[in-house]
Amino acid sequence: MVIENQSLVDELESAIANADVGRRAAILRRVADLFSSTSGNLSNEQTVLFDDVLQQLVDEIEISARACFAEYLAQSPAAPPRILRRLALDDVIDVARPVLSHSEQLDEVTLAEGARTKSQAHLLAIATRKTIPESVTDILVERGNREVALSTAANPGASFSESGYSSLVRRASDDDDLAVCTWARREIPRRHLLKLFADASDSLKRRLSKEDPRKAARIADIVSRAANRLQAQTRESSADFARARALVQPLDEAGKLDEAALFDFASAEKFAETVLALSAICDLPVGLIERALVEERSEQLLVLAKAARLSWKTTKAILLLQRPAEKSTADLDRLLETFLRLRPETAGQAVQFYRLRERSLTAGPN
């Protein structure tokens, strides 16, 4: 064993003495082979000597040779730690990439430093590792560009902290591809999944539903319940709704809350009063009426109006309250045709379904 160790020292001395850069690169690889086969039998002094000299040699060879050596060392199960760190933090990505992407010997501290200080190409290399610890993933998601974030989110071996998931979901709110990658992660905490779905656009929700229909339906249901609670909380703290309730409730109790009163509220563009009046007339929760009045589509309002047997005059006033600037004459004509075709019995059945659904959202599990 002493002879083998002496051979290693001889190779190192030969590499230092040889001025030929190409020759040094060849010796580097041979010495690394020798180190791997004898590393368990080296003294601490010999290991330190090897690491020191190897770093010196690496600094003096051309980039292509350094990159080849990094490629080789990245696969080594016994690579010297300091030379591995030196290669991983090389500014030249062709040198750093193989070590950052593949070396299982590279420590977490070096990975985190590379993620914090190096280029986006370095970050992308880290994002493709077989496993990525939370401390490194947090940096990749926070500092990385879109390609880095996508690669990290799509990597099943990446571990995310609570903070990391928060950053990922925040970035995914305006990036459909990133949202789908995040959605697909099996271990994503429920609250982040809810946030992701709640923030998603309608087109993305359809896409997510296609990716996993059962999960999408479950999350949509939970989001609806959470949205109902939040909506109720904000409504109860609203001064406008308090004033509207003080006006509408006495009318309802006195039996004077009729279509004429509803028309007056809607034509005067009194949103809160219209919501409360229509809620009482249709016997539906206030939250449902609110949502119907802020949605882009008007069909649900037509159903409510027909079920309550409202006239087109009152229905039109409610529709104009919904989105007055976006209702052209042609739009209103189309909505009138739909309103006239809709049978009160059909509308009544739909309203009964709304009623049952709202009860399940209120009474169901959170």
C-alpha positions as CSV (number, residue, x, y, z in Angstrom):
1,M,0.0,0.0,0.0
2,V,2.9,2.3,0.7
3,I,4.1,1.6,-2.9
4,E,0.7,2.7,-4.3
5,N,0.7,5.8,-2.2
6,Q,4.2,6.6,-3.3
7,S,3.0,6.1,-6.9
8,L,0.3,8.7,-6.4
9,V,2.8,11.2,-5.0
10,D,5.1,10.5,-8.0
11,E,2.3,11.2,-10.4
12,L,1.5,14.5,-8.7
13,E,5.2,15.6,-8.9
14,S,5.3,14.6,-12.6
15,A,2.2,16.7,-13.3
16,I,3.6,19.7,-11.5
17,A,6.9,19.4,-13.3
18,N,5.4,18.9,-16.8
19,A,4.9,22.2,-18.6
20,D,2.8,20.7,-21.4
21,V,-0.8,21.7,-20.7
22,G,-2.2,18.7,-22.6
23,R,0.1,16.4,-20.8
24,R,-1.1,17.9,-17.5
25,A,-4.7,17.2,-18.4
26,A,-3.9,13.5,-19.1
27,I,-2.0,13.2,-15.8
28,L,-4.9,14.8,-14.0
29,R,-7.2,12.1,-15.0
30,R,-4.8,9.3,-14.3
31,V,-4.1,10.7,-10.8
32,A,-7.8,11.0,-10.1
33,D,-8.1,7.3,-11.1
34,L,-5.3,6.4,-8.7
35,F,-6.8,8.5,-6.0
36,S,-10.2,6.8,-6.3
37,S,-8.7,3.4,-6.0
38,T,-6.5,4.3,-3.0
39,S,-8.5,7.1,-1.2
40,G,-9.5,4.8,1.7
41,N,-5.8,4.1,2.4
42,L,-4.4,7.6,2.2
43,S,-3.3,9.6,5.3
44,N,-4.9,13.0,6.0
45,E,-1.7,14.6,4.9
46,Q,-1.6,12.8,1.6
47,T,-5.3,13.6,0.9
48,V,-4.7,17.3,1.6
49,L,-1.6,17.3,-0.6
50,F,-3.5,15.6,-3.4
51,D,-6.3,18.1,-3.2
52,D,-4.0,21.1,-3.1
53,V,-1.9,20.1,-6.1
54,L,-4.9,19.0,-8.1
55,Q,-6.4,22.5,-7.6
56,Q,-3.2,24.1,-8.8
57,L,-3.2,21.9,-11.9
58,V,-6.8,22.6,-12.7
59,D,-6.2,26.3,-12.6
60,E,-3.4,26.0,-15.1
61,I,-5.0,23.8,-17.8
62,E,-7.2,25.1,-20.7
63,I,-11.0,25.3,-20.3
64,S,-11.8,22.3,-22.6
65,A,-9.4,20.1,-20.6
66,R,-10.9,21.4,-17.3
67,A,-14.4,20.7,-18.6
68,C,-13.4,17.1,-19.5
69,F,-11.9,16.6,-16.1
70,A,-15.0,18.0,-14.4
71,E,-17.1,15.6,-16.4
72,Y,-15.0,12.7,-15.3
73,L,-14.8,13.8,-11.6
74,A,-18.6,14.4,-11.4
75,Q,-19.1,10.6,-11.7
76,S,-16.4,9.7,-9.2
77,P,-17.7,8.2,-5.9
78,A,-14.5,9.4,-4.1
79,A,-13.7,12.8,-5.6
80,P,-11.7,15.2,-3.3
81,P,-14.1,17.7,-1.8
82,R,-12.1,20.9,-2.4
83,I,-11.4,20.3,-6.1
84,L,-15.0,19.3,-6.5
85,R,-16.1,22.6,-5.0
86,R,-13.6,24.5,-7.2
87,L,-15.0,22.9,-10.3
88,A,-18.6,23.4,-9.2
89,L,-18.1,27.1,-8.7
90,D,-16.1,27.7,-11.9
91,D,-17.5,30.7,-13.7
92,V,-17.3,28.7,-17.0
93,I,-20.6,26.8,-17.2
94,D,-19.1,24.0,-19.3
95,V,-16.8,23.2,-16.4
96,A,-19.3,23.7,-13.6
97,R,-22.3,22.0,-15.2
98,P,-21.4,18.3,-14.9
99,V,-20.4,18.7,-11.2
100,L,-23.5,20.8,-10.3
101,S,-25.8,18.4,-12.2
102,H,-24.4,15.0,-11.4
103,S,-21.9,14.9,-8.5
104,E,-23.4,13.1,-5.5
105,Q,-20.3,14.1,-3.5
106,L,-21.0,17.8,-3.8
107,D,-22.1,19.2,-0.4
108,E,-25.2,21.3,0.3
109,V,-23.2,24.4,1.3
110,T,-21.5,24.5,-2.1
111,L,-24.7,24.0,-4.0
112,A,-26.4,26.8,-2.0
113,E,-23.4,29.1,-2.7
114,G,-23.6,28.3,-6.4
115,A,-27.3,29.0,-6.5
116,R,-26.8,32.3,-4.7
117,T,-23.9,33.7,-6.6
118,K,-23.6,32.1,-10.0
119,S,-25.3,32.6,-13.4
120,Q,-28.7,31.4,-14.5
121,A,-27.0,28.6,-16.4
122,H,-25.4,27.4,-13.2
123,L,-28.8,27.5,-11.5
124,L,-30.3,25.5,-14.3
125,A,-27.6,22.9,-13.9
126,I,-28.4,22.6,-10.2
127,A,-32.2,22.4,-11.0
128,T,-31.6,19.1,-13.0
129,R,-29.9,17.2,-10.1
130,K,-31.3,13.9,-9.0
131,T,-32.1,15.4,-5.6
132,I,-32.1,19.0,-4.4
133,P,-32.3,19.9,-0.7
134,E,-34.8,22.5,0.5
135,S,-32.2,25.2,1.3
136,V,-31.0,25.1,-2.4
137,T,-34.5,24.8,-3.9
138,D,-35.6,27.9,-2.0
139,I,-32.8,29.9,-3.7
140,L,-33.5,28.5,-7.2
141,V,-37.2,29.4,-7.0
142,E,-36.5,32.9,-5.6
143,R,-33.5,33.8,-7.8
144,G,-33.9,31.7,-10.9
145,N,-35.4,32.8,-14.2
146,R,-38.5,31.1,-15.7
147,E,-36.5,28.2,-17.2
148,V,-34.9,27.5,-13.8
149,A,-38.2,27.7,-11.9
150,L,-39.9,25.3,-14.4
151,S,-37.1,22.8,-14.2
152,T,-37.1,22.9,-10.4
153,A,-40.8,22.5,-10.2
154,A,-40.8,19.6,-12.6
155,N,-38.0,17.8,-10.8
156,P,-39.5,15.1,-8.6
157,G,-36.3,15.0,-6.6
158,A,-36.5,18.6,-5.5
159,S,-37.6,19.2,-1.9
160,F,-39.5,22.4,-1.1
161,S,-39.9,24.2,2.2
162,E,-43.0,26.1,3.1
163,S,-41.3,29.3,2.0
164,G,-40.2,27.6,-1.3
165,Y,-43.8,26.5,-2.0
166,S,-45.1,30.0,-1.3
167,S,-42.6,31.5,-3.8
168,L,-43.4,28.9,-6.4
169,V,-47.2,29.4,-6.1
170,R,-46.7,33.2,-6.3
171,R,-44.7,32.9,-9.5
172,A,-47.2,30.4,-10.9
173,S,-50.0,32.8,-10.5
174,D,-49.2,34.4,-13.9
175,D,-47.4,31.5,-15.6
176,D,-49.7,28.6,-16.7
177,D,-46.9,26.2,-17.4
178,L,-45.3,26.7,-14.0
179,A,-48.7,26.3,-12.4
180,V,-49.2,22.9,-14.1
181,C,-45.8,21.8,-13.0
182,T,-46.5,22.9,-9.4
183,W,-50.0,21.3,-9.5
184,A,-48.4,18.0,-10.5
185,R,-46.2,17.8,-7.4
186,R,-47.6,15.0,-5.2
187,E,-46.4,16.4,-1.9
188,I,-47.5,20.0,-2.3
189,P,-49.3,21.1,0.9
190,R,-53.0,21.5,0.7
191,R,-53.0,25.3,1.5
192,H,-50.6,26.0,-1.4
193,L,-52.7,23.8,-3.7
194,L,-55.8,25.9,-2.8
195,K,-54.0,29.1,-3.4
196,L,-52.7,27.9,-6.7
197,F,-56.2,26.9,-7.9
198,A,-57.8,30.0,-6.5
199,D,-55.4,32.3,-8.4
200,A,-55.6,30.3,-11.6
201,S,-57.3,31.8,-14.6
202,D,-60.4,30.1,-16.1
203,S,-58.3,28.7,-19.0
204,L,-55.8,27.3,-16.6
205,K,-58.4,25.7,-14.3
206,R,-59.7,23.8,-17.3
207,R,-56.2,22.7,-18.1
208,L,-55.6,21.6,-14.5
209,S,-58.9,19.8,-14.5
210,K,-57.8,17.8,-17.5
211,E,-54.5,16.9,-15.8
212,D,-56.2,15.4,-12.8
213,P,-60.1,15.7,-12.9
214,R,-60.6,14.1,-9.4
215,K,-58.1,16.4,-7.7
216,A,-59.4,19.4,-9.5
217,A,-63.0,18.8,-8.5
218,R,-62.0,18.3,-4.9
219,I,-59.9,21.4,-4.8
220,A,-62.6,23.5,-6.6
221,D,-65.1,22.4,-4.0
222,I,-62.7,23.4,-1.1
223,V,-61.9,26.7,-2.9
224,S,-65.6,27.4,-3.2
225,R,-66.2,26.8,0.5
226,A,-63.2,29.0,1.4
227,A,-64.3,31.7,-1.0
228,N,-67.8,31.7,0.5
229,R,-66.4,32.2,4.0
230,L,-64.1,35.0,2.9
231,Q,-66.9,36.7,0.9
232,A,-69.2,36.6,3.9
233,Q,-66.6,38.0,6.2
234,T,-65.9,41.0,3.9
235,R,-69.6,41.6,3.4
236,E,-70.3,41.7,7.1
237,S,-67.6,44.2,7.6
238,S,-68.8,46.5,4.8
239,A,-70.5,49.8,5.7
240,D,-72.4,49.8,2.4
241,F,-74.0,46.5,3.1
242,A,-74.9,47.5,6.7
243,R,-76.7,50.6,5.3
244,A,-78.3,48.5,2.6
245,R,-79.6,45.9,5.0
246,A,-81.0,48.7,7.2
247,L,-83.0,49.8,4.2
248,V,-84.0,46.5,2.6
249,Q,-84.8,44.4,5.7
250,P,-87.7,46.6,7.0
251,L,-89.2,46.5,3.5
252,D,-89.0,42.7,3.5
253,E,-90.5,42.4,7.0
254,A,-93.3,44.7,6.0
255,G,-94.1,42.8,2.9
256,K,-93.2,45.7,0.7
257,L,-90.0,44.2,-0.9
258,D,-91.5,43.6,-4.4
259,E,-90.3,43.9,-8.0
260,A,-91.0,47.6,-8.1
261,A,-88.5,48.1,-5.2
262,L,-86.0,45.8,-6.8
263,F,-86.3,47.8,-10.1
264,D,-85.7,51.1,-8.2
265,F,-82.6,49.7,-6.6
266,A,-81.1,48.3,-9.8
267,S,-81.9,51.3,-12.0
268,A,-80.3,53.6,-9.4
269,E,-77.2,51.3,-9.5
270,K,-77.4,50.5,-5.8
271,F,-75.4,47.3,-5.8
272,A,-75.8,46.2,-2.2
273,E,-79.5,47.0,-2.1
274,T,-80.1,45.1,-5.4
275,V,-78.2,42.0,-4.1
276,L,-80.1,41.9,-0.8
277,A,-83.5,42.5,-2.5
278,L,-82.9,39.8,-5.2
279,S,-81.6,37.4,-2.5
280,A,-84.9,37.8,-0.5
281,I,-87.1,37.6,-3.5
282,C,-85.4,34.4,-4.9
283,D,-84.9,32.9,-1.4
284,L,-81.2,32.4,-2.2
285,P,-78.0,33.2,-0.2
286,V,-76.6,36.7,-0.6
287,G,-73.2,35.3,-1.6
288,L,-74.7,33.5,-4.7
289,I,-76.4,36.7,-5.8
290,E,-73.2,38.7,-5.3
291,R,-71.2,36.3,-7.4
292,A,-73.8,36.3,-10.2
293,L,-73.6,40.1,-10.4
294,V,-69.8,40.2,-10.7
295,E,-69.4,37.3,-13.1
296,E,-68.7,37.9,-16.8
297,R,-71.5,35.8,-18.0
298,S,-75.1,36.9,-17.5
299,E,-77.0,33.6,-18.0
300,Q,-77.4,32.9,-14.2
301,L,-79.0,36.3,-13.7
302,L,-81.5,35.5,-16.5
303,V,-82.3,32.2,-14.7
304,L,-82.9,34.0,-11.4
305,A,-85.0,36.6,-13.0
306,K,-87.2,34.1,-14.8
307,A,-87.6,31.9,-11.8
308,A,-88.8,35.0,-9.8
309,R,-91.1,35.9,-12.8
310,L,-89.5,39.3,-13.1
311,S,-90.3,41.5,-16.1
312,W,-87.7,42.2,-18.8
313,K,-87.7,45.8,-17.7
314,T,-86.5,44.8,-14.2
315,T,-84.2,42.1,-15.6
316,K,-82.6,44.5,-18.0
317,A,-81.9,47.0,-15.1
318,I,-80.2,44.2,-13.2
319,L,-78.1,43.2,-16.2
320,L,-77.0,46.8,-16.8
321,L,-75.9,46.9,-13.1
322,Q,-73.8,43.9,-13.7
323,R,-71.5,45.4,-16.5
324,P,-73.1,48.5,-17.9
325,A,-70.2,49.6,-20.1
326,E,-70.0,46.1,-21.7
327,K,-73.7,45.7,-22.6
328,S,-74.2,46.8,-26.1
329,T,-77.7,46.9,-27.8
330,A,-76.8,43.6,-29.6
331,D,-75.8,42.0,-26.3
332,L,-79.1,43.0,-24.7
333,D,-81.1,41.8,-27.7
334,R,-79.4,38.4,-27.5
335,L,-80.0,38.2,-23.8
336,L,-83.7,39.1,-24.3
337,E,-84.1,36.2,-26.8
338,T,-82.6,33.9,-24.2
339,F,-84.9,35.3,-21.5
340,L,-88.0,34.9,-23.6
341,R,-87.1,31.3,-24.5
342,L,-86.4,30.3,-20.9
343,R,-89.4,28.6,-19.2
344,P,-90.2,29.6,-15.6
345,E,-90.4,25.9,-14.6
346,T,-86.9,25.2,-16.0
347,A,-85.5,28.3,-14.3
348,G,-87.2,27.2,-11.0
349,Q,-85.5,23.8,-11.2
350,A,-82.1,25.5,-11.7
351,V,-82.7,27.7,-8.7
352,Q,-83.6,24.7,-6.6
353,F,-80.3,23.2,-7.6
354,Y,-78.4,26.5,-6.7
355,R,-80.2,26.3,-3.3
356,L,-79.1,22.8,-2.6
357,R,-75.5,23.4,-3.8
358,E,-75.2,26.5,-1.6
359,R,-76.4,24.5,1.4
360,S,-73.8,21.8,0.8
361,L,-71.1,24.4,0.6
362,T,-72.2,25.9,3.9
363,A,-72.7,22.7,5.7
364,G,-69.9,20.6,4.1
365,P,-66.4,19.8,5.5
366,N,-63.7,22.4,5.2
